[in-house]
Amino acid sequence: RSNRSYNKSYSQGYTQRLQPLTEEGLASRLGVNVETLREQRVNLPPPLFVSWCKGKDRSGIGWEFFEDTGLYYAVS
């Protein structure tokens, strides 16, 4: 039987428990609509956006947006 190992590489500093989320996925997780999420991301500097997400996230996790992937990554 083959041993399935997870061979995805994770950046240091990001929690390995959570997959990156799309804008829709994160909005749903934070209990806000996509427009609100986008507005906050555009208007807040990244550290404040992470803090804003922490305040909304049910597990108190901050999220950071990466332009190159278009996804949001959990910050530990």
Secondary structure as UniProt FT lines:
FT   TURN            12..13
FT   TURN            16..17
FT   HELIX           23..30
FT   HELIX           34..43
FT   HELIX           46..56
FT   TURN            58..59
FT   STRAND          62..66
FT   TURN            67..70
FT   STRAND          71..75
//
